[in-house]
């Protein structure tokens, strides 16, 4: 037995199969789209092909990675369980709903479903920025059970984005308080700012807070809060027009650091 195992991952609807050793480290990966098996060690060629045998479709090219970038090499050192990049928008909620589904005859809709819709809507909008040189991580875990809904890293800087389901509601923002319709105001912006501050401390780089509102009927902000962007989900693409803060190499370096779950252990 070679001791190798195959771990599938998904990103933007594309599957990539990683071949891992007993210690969890990657020794190769198979990209279905390009039909290429990338070997990190030629000595393991036969073992890798044997492990991938049931998964290979059509002719494949086998060899070392053509020109691995520093970011790619950094990612390859991660155990798949420690890599946050494959997280889907709303990953933590998807896991929670799978483990603890709502009763089938619940009188009111499960609020987690609305929160999931918000994170998926905003997350998909952020993922579409990738062609403009941006990377987004979803459901970034923080100590104590907290998490950053989305961490966007690109030429315009770093942004900790919090998604809020606001469909058919008038949103009123006063100082650090946010109210949906006639509901009681909550100090939501305090949390959004705190998440950004924790990320800034962890990554030793400025991370700016963003509150993303999903499908509100109206947004009222008598006095715009300092240092916090408040956007509708349809305005997310505007981040792609921001630039002049990070060079491409800095974006890749910060993304490689942020995608490692271990980075956030002391956030």
N, C-alpha and C positions, 0 to 999 in steps of 0.2 A: 504493500500500500504506500502511495506517495505522501499521504497525509495532507494533500491539497484539497481545498474546498472552493466552490464557486459561489460568489455572492453577487446577485443582481442588484443594480441600482438604476434609478430613473431620474431624469432631469429634462424638463421641458418635453415630456412625452417620448424621449429617446432612451433606449436601454443600453447599458454597458455592463458587461460581466467581468468582475474582478476575480482573480485566482489568488487565494490567500494560503499562506503556510500555517504550520501548527501554532506559531507565535502570533498569528493575526496579521502579519505583514504581507503586503502585496508582492507577488512575484511576476504577475502578468495581468493583462486585461484584454478583453475581446470587444471590439467596437463593431456591432452588427452592421451599422450603416456603411462603414468603409470596408467591411469584410477583412479586417486586419486583426491579427493576434500580436500584441506588443509584449515582447519578452524583456524582463529586466535582467535575466540571467540565461545565457545560451545553454548552460548546463542542465537547466530544468525543462528544455524544449519538449522532450517526450512525455514527461510527467504532466506538463501543462496541457498538451494536446489530448492526452488521455482523459484528464479531468474535464476538459471542455467538449469532449467528443459528443455527448448527447445534445449539446447546445449549438454546435456549428451548423450553419446552413449555407450550402453552395460553396464555391471556391473561396479560399482565404489566403491571405499573405501573412507569413510568419517572420518576425524579425524584431530587432530592437526598435524602440520608439524613434521615429524619424528625426525630430529635433525637439526633445523635451525642454519645455520652458522651466524656469525656476519655480513658477507657481505649480506646474504640473508635478514636478518632483516633490515639492512640499506636500501636495495632496497625496501622493503615492505613499508617503511615509505614515499616513494616518490609517489606523484600523477603521474599517467601514463603520463600526458603531460610534466612532468618535468624529466622523465627518458630518458636519451639519449641512453641507451644500445640497445633498439630495432631499432635504426636508421639503415637503409640499407646503404651500400656503395653508395655514391652519393645522399644521401637523399635530400639535399637541391636542387640539380639540378633536381631530379625527380619531386619535388613539383613545381619548377619554370616552367618546361616544361609542366606540367599538367595545371597550371594556365594560362600560356601564350605560347601556342604552336606556332611553326614557321609556316608561311604561307605555304600552300600545294605546291605551285609552286615556291618556293624559288630557285634562280639560283645557289646559293652556299649552301653546307651543313651547317646546324646550328652548329656553333662552340660549343654550349653547349652539343651537342650529342657526339662529340669527347672527351670533358672533362669528360662527364659521363662515357664513355667507359673506360677512364684511371682510374677513381676512382673506378669503379666496378672491374676492373682487379686487381688493387693493393689491394683493400679492401678484395676481395675473397682470395687472397694470404695471407693476414694478418690474416683473420679469421681461416685459416687452422692451424695457430700456437696455437690455443686454447688447443689442446691436449698436448702441451708442457708447459702448465702453463701460457699462455699469454691471455690477454684480449685486444680487440680493440674496440674503440669507433669511429664512423664515423660522419662526418659533425658536429663537435663540434662548436657551435656558439660562436662568440666573439662580444663584443660591437662594434658598428659602422658598422655592416653588414659583417664583416670578419668572417672566420671560418677556423678551422684546418681540413684538409681533413680526416686525420686518426690520432688517438692517440693510440699508442701501449704501453701496460704496461705488463712487464713480468720479469722473472729472470734476464734478461740482462739490465734492466732499463726502462726508459720511452723515447719514440721517437715520435716526431711530424713529420708525413709523408705527404709530398705534392706530388700529382700525376701529371704527365705531359704526355700528349699524344704526342708521337714522332714517330709514325709509318712512315716508309720509309724516315726518315730524319737522317742526320748526326748531332749529338749533340756536340757542342763545348762549353766547360766551361772555362772561363777565369776570374780569380778572382771571383767577385760576379755576373758576367754576364753569361747568357745562351743564345745560339743561336741555332735555328733549321734550318739546311740547310743554305740557303743564306739570311734568314730573319734577320732583325735587332736584335742585342743582347738586351736582357732585364735584368734588375737587379733582376732576380727571386730569387736568393739565399738570397738576403737581406730580402725578404718577408719570405722565409722559416726559416731563422734564427730568425726573429722577432716573428713569430708564436711560435717557441720553447721558446723564452725568455718570452713571455706572459704566456705560459703554466707553465713555471718554477716558475714565480712569483705567479701565482694563486695556484699552488699545493705545493709550498714551497719545491720543489724537482727538481733535475736536469733533464731537458728534452732536449734531443739531436735532432737536426734537421736532416731530411732525405729527399732527393729528389729522387723520384722513377720514372724512365723513362720507358714508355710503348712502347715496340717494336721498338727501334731505330735501324737503320742499322749499325751505328758506334757511338762510344762515344770517344771524344777526350778531355782529361783533362791534358794539359801540366803541370800545377802546381795544385795538389789537394788542394782544399780550406780547410782552417782550421776548425775543429770542425763540418764539415758537411759531412755526408755520401751521396754518389751518387750511387744508385743501379739501375740495370735493374729489371723489375718486376720478372724475373726468379731468381733473387738473394735474394728476400725477405725472403725466407725460411731460409737463413743463419742467420737471427736474432735469430732463435731458438737455435743456438749453443752458443749464448752468455749467460753468467750466472755470478754468484758471486756478483751481485749488489743488488738485492732485494730478501728478503726471501718471501716465499709464503704468510705469514700473511701481509707483507708490500704490496705485489701485490694486495691482496684483499682489503686492506684498501684504497689504492690509487684509485683503480677502483671504489669502492663505493663512494668516494668523487668526482671523475671526472665525473661519470655518472649523477650527479645531475646538472640539467641546472642552478640552482641558484648559483652553485659554480663559474660560469663563468661571473657573472654579472659585476664584476669589473676587468676583465682580461685586 
